[in-house]
Amino acid sequence: MSSEPARFAQEVAQNTARLAKDADVQALSRIWVRETAPYKYTYNFTWLGRPIIQFPQDMIALQEIVWRVRPDLIVETGVAHGGSLIFSASLLHLLGGTGKVIGVDIDIRAHNRTEIEAHPLAERIVLVQGSSTDPATVRTVFDHARESSRVLVILDSNHTHDHVLQELRAYSPLVKRGSYLIVYDTLIEDMPAGSFPDRPWDKGNNPKTAVYEFLASNDRFRIDKSIDTKLLITVAPDGYLECVRDES
């Protein structure tokens, strides 16, 4: 007879499989995301005092991944107010050890840097200012990662197709089998055209289109659809990429 934890995990898997087949629930989730977007719903939340600008569902997904993967380094492109860095740092702190988070941004604003560097978890955070696709920035990140055995990468900066594709190609070598390369804001492709009039990205030019082009020529990663299905509400549909093969 299977153990109780195994039985519960099986029940969750079965529920998730049923959700994947429920077109009405899937459609309702997309409608919810679309209708809350004008209200900047993701701005409503903080983590340990700093704005995180994420759906709570994606925060839950990330902590599940971090607990399972147990990275000793998390690389994040896009810093904003620093809440996501603080969140990742807190997860690494709970794991124990000396794990760190590298936050990369082309413009780390002074007031955000001050708050991040004054935070109790600041010793686990390394800030790198520069374009995430600039070769010098990439080299700096790789230098920090040299002693790390397991790296998790999160892309959440400029959301245009070309920029995200460059990030995917630049940082994917850091991720080894069993870890994840997470691409946020792939939901842009699922929103009505013109939803982001003040931004350079839109339907047809966004992180999801970059993910599809990247995967067409890289067989080391696969979309972990089980995460999308169980979350229902996520900024990253088709953006949770599991590394299934090390580089040869």
PyMOL commands that set and color helices and strands:
alter all, ss='L'
color gray80, all
select helices_A, chain A and resi 4-21+23-39+41-44+56-69+83-95+110-117+122-124+135-145+161-174+186-190+207-216+225-231
alter helices_A, ss='H'
color red, helices_A
select strands_A, chain A and resi 46-47+50-51+73-77+100-105+125-129+151-155+180-183+221-223+240-243
alter strands_A, ss='S'
color yellow, strands_A
deselect
rebuild
show_as cartoon
